[in-house]
C-alpha cells in the first residue's frame, strides 16, 4: 500500500536544532530507500518534503514517519495519506 507523506517544518523551529538533526534525518531517509520503503522524495515550498512510502498498511507508514529525527524532535509535522489506484478512468468505458 502506498502512502503520500507531507512533511513541513514547524513554524519557529530553531535552525540550530534543525541543523543538529539534518545528518540523522538524511541517514534515516537513506535507510528507508535501501529498505525499499521510500519510493520517492521531493522538496516542496514551505519548507517541506513530499514523499511516497510503500508499506503493508497505514500503521507501518505512520511508524516510519514517527521514527524520522525531525519528527521525533518536534521540529517537523507530518500528514500521512493512504493512496489507492485511481479508478475514475473506468467511466470512459462504462456502458
C-alpha positions as CSV (number, residue, x, y, z in Angstrom):
1,X,0.0,0.0,0.0
2,X,1.4,3.4,-0.9
3,X,1.1,6.5,1.3
4,X,1.7,10.1,0.5
5,X,3.6,11.9,3.3
6,X,3.7,15.6,3.5
7,X,6.4,16.9,6.0
8,X,6.6,20.5,6.9
9,X,8.9,22.2,9.4
10,X,7.1,23.6,12.4
11,X,6.9,27.4,12.5
12,X,9.6,28.6,14.8
13,X,11.8,25.5,14.6
14,X,15.2,26.8,15.6
15,X,17.7,26.5,12.8
16,X,20.4,25.3,15.2
17,X,18.2,22.4,16.3
18,X,17.3,21.6,12.7
19,X,20.9,21.7,11.7
20,X,21.8,19.3,14.6
21,X,19.3,16.7,13.2
22,X,19.9,17.1,9.5
23,X,22.6,14.4,9.1
24,X,20.5,11.9,11.1
25,X,17.4,12.8,9.0
26,X,19.2,12.2,5.8
27,X,20.6,8.9,7.2
28,X,17.2,7.7,8.1
29,X,15.9,8.7,4.6
30,X,18.7,6.6,3.0
31,X,17.8,3.6,5.2
32,X,14.2,3.8,4.0
33,X,15.3,4.0,0.4
34,X,17.7,1.0,0.9
35,X,14.9,-1.0,2.6
36,X,12.7,-0.4,-0.4
37,X,10.1,1.5,1.7
38,X,10.7,5.1,0.4
39,X,9.7,5.2,-3.3
40,X,10.4,8.9,-4.0
41,X,11.1,12.2,-2.2
42,X,10.9,15.8,-3.3
43,X,11.3,19.2,-1.7
44,X,8.1,21.3,-1.6
45,X,7.8,25.0,-0.8
46,X,7.2,25.7,2.8
47,X,9.9,24.4,3.5
48,X,8.8,20.8,3.3
49,X,9.1,17.4,1.7
50,X,6.7,15.2,-0.1
51,X,7.4,11.5,-0.3
52,X,5.8,8.2,-1.0
53,X,6.2,5.2,1.3
54,X,5.2,1.7,0.4
55,X,4.2,-0.3,3.4
56,X,1.8,-3.2,4.3
57,X,-0.6,-0.8,6.0
58,X,-1.1,2.8,7.3
59,X,0.2,1.9,10.8
60,X,3.5,0.9,9.3
61,X,3.8,4.1,7.3
62,X,3.0,6.1,10.4
63,X,5.6,4.3,12.4
64,X,8.3,5.1,9.8
65,X,7.3,8.7,9.9
66,X,7.4,8.9,13.7
67,X,10.9,7.5,13.5
68,X,12.2,10.4,11.4
69,X,14.5,12.5,13.6
70,X,12.9,15.8,12.7
71,X,9.5,14.4,13.8
72,X,10.9,12.8,16.9
73,X,12.5,16.1,18.0
74,X,9.3,18.0,17.3
75,X,10.8,20.1,14.6
76,X,8.5,18.9,11.8
77,X,5.0,17.7,11.5
78,X,3.6,15.2,9.0
79,X,0.4,14.2,7.3
80,X,0.2,10.6,6.1
81,X,-2.4,10.0,3.4
82,X,-3.2,6.4,2.2
83,X,-3.4,6.2,-1.6
84,X,-5.3,3.7,-3.8
85,X,-5.4,3.2,-7.5
86,X,-7.3,5.8,-9.5
87,X,-10.4,4.2,-10.9
88,X,-12.0,7.3,-12.3
89,X,-11.0,6.4,-15.9
90,X,-13.4,3.5,-15.7
91,X,-16.2,6.0,-16.5
92,X,-14.7,6.2,-20.1
93,X,-15.6,2.6,-20.7
94,X,-18.9,2.4,-18.9
95,X,-21.9,1.4,-21.0
